[in-house]
Amino acid sequence: MKISVIGCGYLGAVHAASMAQLGHDVIGVDVDKAKIEALAQGKAPFFEPGLPELLIEGVESGSLRFSTDIADARDAVIHFIAVGTPQQKSGTGADLTYVNGAVDALLPHLKAGDLVVGKSTVPVGTAERLAAIIEPTGAQLAWNPEFLREGFAVKDTIAPDRLVYGVRQTSESSGNPDESSAVALLNEVYAQAIANETPLVVTDFATAELVKVAANAFLATKISFINAMAEIAEVAGADVTELADAIGYDARIGRKFLNAGVGFGGGCLPKDIRAFTARAEELGRGESVAFLKEVDAINLRRRDRVVELVVDALGGSAYRKKVAVLGLAFKPDSDDIRDSPALDVAVRLHGLGAHVVATDPEAIANSRIRHPQLTFGSTADALEGADIVVVLTEWKEYRALKPVEQASVVQGQIVVDGRNCLDVAAWRSAGWRYIGLGRR
Ligand code: UDX
């Protein structure tokens, strides 16, 4: 199929490369010249395992091209909209400037029979509004939310765990021609996943839009739930990781996303729960998702708690103490620092007068641009003479640190495990004072 992908950020670049890998003829379009130049040379503009290989393969075979000119999308039949929907600068709702801009730019190049497919996360009601703009050209709109996780983005795109198509439903019966042609085109795009019997939900625009925010709201709630239990465990002398194991054995609950720690961050969960709350309020149903404000508040309190634990462990003040911060990315296997709890904690400790030396396998360059006031270095630089070690992203290299070997390097043998990812017994038996979140 001839496919265009409008927006080559995180979602779009991975989507374009994955579609080419699946055998489609793909053109990726973005207004960012530097990004397009890099992608056209097969270079990934961000860290994502597996992406560089796909880009090189696609670009070299000619099945994957990139352009800054949206007119180059005109030969495509399917046009994916994969631009960002960041949090508004003044407010908590989603900023739809890029989505609206992409549709406006694409409009003169659309032809009858084309299918525009929204992938961006949008407030419910957006697709209906955009369909009214697109349909007069003879093209159709579908909403096909994306559930990819950073670090697993290629796998999640090529072999998703489910597909959701939101299509125009013009009658009660599912036999209307618009619906079936949009579904048929999407089935052709995702032929491999369909052949592998990937669960498929065909629904209306509003449900498809809501599926995405509901999924992220649920995941965020699950994390804040366990972090709330961590708060209680801290005062009750209980251990939240054992509690998570025990409740996680109940198949209805499940152990995944029950890791208590410094909380969630990234480009999706925090902004999506805020945008969902803002949209529900606009729809007069703010009370239905009022709990998401609490989910957000619990999440942000975990950052305060880590700072508090570090200061307490240092005897009441971090001033002039050397703090080794291990991890800056919002999660491992990513260089993404958007709304990263790790980076936030590092900045706050620096603000308290600590000599923070921060490290991360992939996210130093991005962190330095955002916070040049911090000192960055290797893991060895961070640990050398440190008064305290704070683990904030659970990269495998930090989980694999040998407490005995590190003991001679540091000044103070205190470790704050902001991700509950270290082997407590090993660190304690090596003489360290181990402080986890919600742990005894
Ligand atoms: C998320 C959704 O998982 C994905 O389906 C959606 O498409 C985009 O948003 P992502 O932002 O890549 O994906 O990260 P995710 O793996 O969900 O982690 C989000 C944050 O939650 C990270 O900061 C992570 O450290 C944190 N987290 C996750 C926890 O604190 N505890 C957990 O148990 C799990």
Boltz pocket constraint, residues with backbone or C-beta under 6 A from the ligand:
constraints:
  - pocket:
      binder: B
      contacts: [[A, 146], [A, 147], [A, 148], [A, 149], [A, 150], [A, 151], [A, 216], [A, 219], [A, 223], [A, 255], [A, 256], [A, 257], [A, 258], [A, 259], [A, 260], [A, 261], [A, 262], [A, 263], [A, 264], [A, 265], [A, 266], [A, 267], [A, 268], [A, 269], [A, 330], [A, 331]]
      max_distance: 6.0
